[in-house]
Amino acid sequence: MEVIEILRQASKQVYDNVKNIDRIDVAVDFGIGAGGDISQNIDIIAEKTVLDYLKKINFNCVVLGEECGRVEINDNSKGYVIMDAIDGTANAVNDIPFFCCSLAFATENNLNSITDAVVINLSNGEQYWASKGKGAFLNETKIHVQNKERTYKIVGVNTSGASPELLKKLQTIFEHHGPTRHFGATALEMAYLSRGSIDVLIDLRDKIRVQDMAAGYLLIKEAGGLIVGINTEPLDLDFKTMTRLSFVCASNQVTLDQIMSEINK
């Protein structure tokens, strides 16, 4: 079975296993996970679903999960599965229908070696997926970033826990671009940019984990979009559980240059 099919099947099983969880049971607290956040019951169920499936098929990989940390499926690893089994947990536990499962596969210990990615919307089952060099898809339809000049660009800006200094830095974005949005699930927001629904995503808080954005990283690149660091440098990070980063995504170079020039004034 091809890697992309393994990831797609794993994500579908997560969708099947979490869609009917009783709302009371979703938010049972399991303490602090490997990534440093509180693990809720829905996180544990989703992550166990993926791990059980990968063990069942004896997939040759090391899993790097937000809750479980590093898990070696067997002794013959051929790469890494970077997993955020539930991205948008706060939305999930508060019955806000914007959360997802994010899975990516990399042959080496860095972002640029990601070859396959899946983000599944756990509210409706929409599945975004990509394989390196083959494009990005929503279910079975090929998708592309927004390539038309729109009167109102949709700009995603994550300001949760942002410092006063960062808010000041972003002030020109709030004043000159809009509408601005923050939906609360990074991987799914990146998937929305890859399908052309969002034009720009900005997160400069140095709080995003690799697990949050690994799958979205490949989706955006395969859909024709751009993703860079705060100084427009290419992102190529090692997979470490506690690594935090900032990034900016845009649908095209003109938009990226405009946004970056305003941020870096």
C-alpha positions in Angstrom: 0.0 0.0 0.0 1.3 3.5 -0.9 2.1 5.8 2.0 -0.6 8.3 1.1 -3.2 5.5 1.2 -2.0 4.5 4.6 -2.4 8.1 5.9 -5.8 8.5 4.3 -7.0 5.3 5.8 -5.7 6.2 9.2 -7.4 9.6 9.1 -10.7 8.0 8.0 -10.6 5.7 11.0 -10.1 8.7 13.3 -13.1 10.4 11.7 -15.2 7.3 12.3 -14.0 6.9 15.9 -14.5 10.5 17.1 -17.7 11.6 15.2 -20.0 9.9 17.6 -18.2 10.6 20.9 -20.7 11.8 23.5 -20.0 15.5 24.1 -19.6 14.9 27.9 -16.9 12.4 27.2 -14.9 14.5 24.7 -13.3 16.8 27.4 -12.2 14.3 30.0 -8.7 15.5 31.1 -5.7 13.1 30.8 -3.0 15.5 32.0 -0.1 17.1 30.0 0.9 15.4 26.8 4.4 15.3 25.2 3.8 18.5 23.4 3.1 20.4 26.6 -0.6 20.9 26.3 -3.4 19.3 28.3 -4.6 16.0 26.6 -8.3 15.6 26.4 -10.2 12.3 25.9 -10.8 13.1 22.2 -7.0 13.5 21.7 -6.2 10.2 23.3 -8.9 8.3 21.3 -7.7 9.9 18.0 -4.1 9.2 18.6 -4.7 5.6 19.7 -6.7 5.1 16.5 -3.7 6.0 14.4 -1.2 4.1 16.4 -3.3 1.0 16.5 -3.8 1.1 12.7 -0.1 1.6 12.0 0.8 -1.3 14.4 -1.8 -3.5 12.8 -0.3 -3.1 9.3 3.2 -3.0 10.8 4.1 0.2 9.0 7.8 0.8 9.1 7.9 4.2 10.8 8.5 6.3 13.9 5.5 8.3 15.0 6.0 11.7 16.4 2.8 12.7 18.2 1.6 15.7 20.1 0.3 13.6 23.0 2.4 10.4 22.8 5.7 11.9 21.9 8.0 9.4 20.0 6.7 5.9 19.3 8.6 3.3 17.3 6.2 1.1 15.4 8.9 -1.5 14.7 12.7 -1.8 14.4 12.8 -1.2 10.6 11.8 2.5 10.3 11.8 4.0 6.8 10.6 7.4 8.0 8.5 9.5 10.3 4.7 10.0 10.7 4.2 13.5 12.2 0.8 13.4 13.9 -1.5 15.9 15.4 -4.4 13.5 15.9 -6.7 16.4 17.0 -5.8 19.9 15.9 -8.3 22.3 17.3 -9.0 20.5 20.6 -10.5 23.6 22.2 -13.0 23.8 19.3 -13.8 20.1 19.6 -14.5 20.2 23.4 -16.6 23.3 23.0 -18.7 21.9 20.1 -17.3 24.3 17.6 -17.2 22.4 14.2 -13.6 23.3 13.1 -11.1 20.7 14.1 -9.1 18.1 12.3 -6.6 15.2 12.2 -3.3 16.0 10.7 -0.8 13.3 9.4 2.3 13.7 7.4 5.1 11.3 6.4 8.7 12.3 6.0 11.7 10.2 4.9 14.1 12.2 7.1 14.0 14.2 10.3 13.0 17.6 8.6 10.2 19.4 7.0 11.7 19.4 3.5 11.6 15.5 3.4 7.8 15.3 3.8 6.5 13.3 0.9 2.8 12.7 1.9 0.2 14.5 3.9 -3.5 14.3 5.0 -5.7 16.7 6.9 -9.2 15.5 7.5 -12.0 17.8 8.7 -13.4 15.9 11.6 -16.7 17.8 11.5 -17.7 16.7 8.0 -15.2 14.1 6.8 -13.6 16.3 4.1 -10.2 15.0 3.4 -7.3 17.1 2.1 -4.3 15.2 0.9 -1.1 15.6 -1.1 1.9 13.6 -2.3 5.1 15.4 -3.3 5.2 16.4 -6.9 1.6 15.1 -7.6 -0.5 18.1 -6.4 -3.0 18.6 -3.7 -6.6 17.3 -3.5 -9.9 17.7 -1.6 -11.4 14.2 -1.6 -10.8 13.3 -5.2 -10.8 16.8 -6.7 -7.5 18.6 -7.4 -7.2 21.9 -5.6 -5.1 25.1 -6.0 -4.5 28.2 -4.0 -6.4 31.4 -4.9 -5.0 32.7 -8.1 -7.4 35.6 -8.7 -7.0 39.1 -7.4 -9.9 39.5 -4.9 -11.3 42.8 -3.6 -11.4 41.4 -0.1 -8.5 39.0 0.8 -9.2 36.7 3.6 -6.3 37.0 6.0 -5.8 34.5 8.8 -4.0 35.9 11.8 -3.4 33.9 15.0 -3.1 36.3 17.9 -3.9 33.9 20.8 -1.5 34.8 23.6 0.3 37.3 21.5 2.5 39.9 23.2 1.7 43.6 23.0 4.8 44.1 20.9 3.6 41.5 18.3 0.1 43.0 18.2 1.7 46.4 17.5 3.8 44.8 14.7 0.6 43.4 13.2 -1.4 46.6 13.4 -0.9 47.5 9.7 -2.3 44.1 8.8 -5.5 44.7 10.8 -5.8 48.2 9.3 -5.0 47.6 5.7 -6.1 44.0 5.1 -9.2 42.0 5.8 -11.4 40.5 6.6 -9.1 38.9 9.2 -9.9 35.5 10.7 -8.7 33.0 13.3 -10.5 29.7 13.3 -8.5 27.8 16.0 -7.0 24.8 14.0 -3.8 25.6 12.2 -3.7 22.5 9.9 -7.3 23.0 8.8 -6.7 26.7 8.1 -3.7 25.7 6.0 -5.9 23.3 4.1 -8.4 26.1 3.5 -5.6 28.2 2.1 -4.6 25.3 -0.2 -8.1 25.2 -1.6 -8.3 28.9 -2.2 -10.6 29.9 0.6 -8.0 31.9 2.5 -5.3 34.1 0.9 -2.9 34.6 3.8 -2.0 32.9 7.1 0.1 34.7 9.6 1.4 33.2 12.9 4.4 35.0 14.4 3.9 33.9 18.1 6.7 31.3 18.1 4.1 28.8 19.5 3.2 26.5 16.6 4.6 23.0 16.9 5.9 21.0 13.8 3.0 18.6 14.4 0.5 21.4 13.9 1.7 22.4 10.5 3.7 19.5 8.9 0.8 18.2 6.8 -0.4 21.7 5.9 3.1 22.6 4.8 3.0 20.0 2.0 -0.6 20.8 1.1 0.2 24.5 0.5 3.3 23.8 -1.5 1.6 21.2 -3.7 -1.4 23.6 -4.2 0.9 26.3 -5.5 1.2 28.4 -2.4 4.2 29.8 -0.5 5.3 29.3 3.2 8.2 31.1 4.8 9.7 32.1 8.1 9.5 35.6 9.6 12.5 36.8 7.5 11.1 35.2 4.3 13.6 32.3 4.8 12.5 28.8 3.7 11.3 26.6 6.5 13.3 23.5 7.1 13.1 22.4 10.7 14.0 19.2 12.6 11.1 17.3 14.1 11.4 17.9 17.9 8.4 17.7 20.1 9.0 21.0 21.9 10.1 23.0 18.8 8.1 26.2 18.3 8.0 28.3 15.2 6.5 31.2 13.3 5.5 31.3 9.7 3.6 33.2 7.0 1.7 31.5 4.1 0.4 33.2 1.0 -1.3 32.2 -2.2 1.2 34.0 -4.4 4.5 35.9 -4.4 2.9 39.4 -4.9 0.7 38.9 -1.9 3.5 37.5 0.2 5.8 40.4 -0.6 3.1 42.9 0.3 2.3 41.2 3.6 6.0 40.8 4.6 6.9 44.4 3.7 4.1 45.6 6.1 5.0 43.2 8.9 8.7 44.1 8.7 8.3 47.9 8.5 
